[in-house]
Amino acid sequence: MIAPEQVQTIIQERLSNAEVKVVGDGQHFEAIIISPDFVGKTRVKQHQMVYSVLQSELASETIHALSLKTFTPESWQAAGQAV
């Protein structure tokens, strides 16, 4: 089992400049990720970027399920959230 904080740290270390919040129960997680690296990329490409940094954890089923919400800093602010 892996803690949400561990998943959050992995994403932050492997996806530079990302602000990350992860919640979950040890197998199923929901992550909100805000990154300037997402600018100009489709939502699908943004999600692929996140899945690629978690490839080994997903392949080993350390992470069983992952729900993603990805934002650029601008889209996060447009949604009424502070960065």
C-alpha positions as CSV (number, residue, x, y, z in Angstrom):
1,M,0.0,0.0,0.0
2,I,1.1,3.5,-0.7
3,A,0.1,6.7,1.1
4,P,-1.4,9.7,-0.8
5,E,1.5,11.8,0.4
6,Q,3.9,9.4,-1.3
7,V,2.0,9.6,-4.6
8,Q,2.0,13.4,-4.2
9,T,5.8,13.4,-3.6
10,I,6.5,11.2,-6.6
11,I,4.5,13.4,-9.0
12,Q,6.1,16.6,-7.6
13,E,9.6,15.1,-8.0
14,R,9.1,13.7,-11.5
15,L,6.9,16.5,-13.0
16,S,8.9,19.7,-12.5
17,N,7.1,22.9,-11.4
18,A,3.9,21.0,-10.5
19,E,1.6,21.8,-7.5
20,V,0.0,18.6,-6.5
21,K,-2.7,17.5,-4.1
22,V,-3.5,13.8,-3.7
23,V,-6.2,12.1,-1.7
24,G,-6.9,8.4,-1.5
25,D,-7.2,5.2,0.5
26,G,-3.9,3.5,-0.4
27,Q,-5.0,2.0,-3.7
28,H,-7.5,4.4,-5.2
29,F,-6.4,8.0,-5.6
30,E,-7.6,11.4,-6.9
31,A,-5.0,13.9,-7.8
32,I,-5.3,17.6,-8.7
33,I,-2.2,18.8,-10.6
34,I,-1.4,22.3,-11.6
35,S,1.6,22.7,-13.9
36,P,2.9,25.3,-16.4
37,D,4.2,22.3,-18.4
38,F,0.6,21.6,-19.3
39,V,0.3,24.9,-21.3
40,G,-0.6,24.2,-24.9
41,K,-1.3,20.5,-24.3
42,T,-4.7,18.8,-24.6
43,R,-6.2,17.3,-21.5
44,V,-5.4,13.8,-22.8
45,K,-1.7,14.8,-23.3
46,Q,-1.6,16.3,-19.8
47,H,-3.0,13.1,-18.3
48,Q,-0.5,11.0,-20.3
49,M,2.3,13.1,-18.8
50,V,1.2,12.3,-15.3
51,Y,0.6,8.6,-16.1
52,S,4.1,8.4,-17.5
53,V,5.7,9.7,-14.3
54,L,3.8,7.0,-12.4
55,Q,4.4,4.2,-14.9
56,S,6.2,1.8,-12.5
57,E,3.7,2.4,-9.7
58,L,0.8,1.7,-12.0
59,A,2.4,-1.3,-13.7
60,S,3.2,-2.9,-10.3
61,E,-0.4,-2.1,-9.2
62,T,1.0,-0.2,-6.2
63,I,-1.5,2.3,-7.5
64,H,-4.7,0.5,-8.5
65,A,-6.8,3.5,-9.7
66,L,-6.0,7.1,-10.3
67,S,-8.4,9.9,-11.1
68,L,-6.8,13.1,-12.5
69,K,-7.8,16.7,-12.7
70,T,-5.1,18.7,-14.5
71,F,-4.8,22.4,-14.9
72,T,-2.4,25.0,-16.2
73,P,-1.9,27.9,-13.6
74,E,-4.1,30.0,-15.8
75,S,-7.0,27.5,-16.0
76,W,-6.8,26.9,-12.3
77,Q,-7.2,30.6,-11.6
78,A,-10.0,30.9,-14.2
79,A,-11.7,28.1,-12.2
80,G,-11.7,30.5,-9.3
81,Q,-8.9,28.8,-7.4
82,A,-5.7,30.4,-6.0
83,V,-2.4,28.8,-7.1
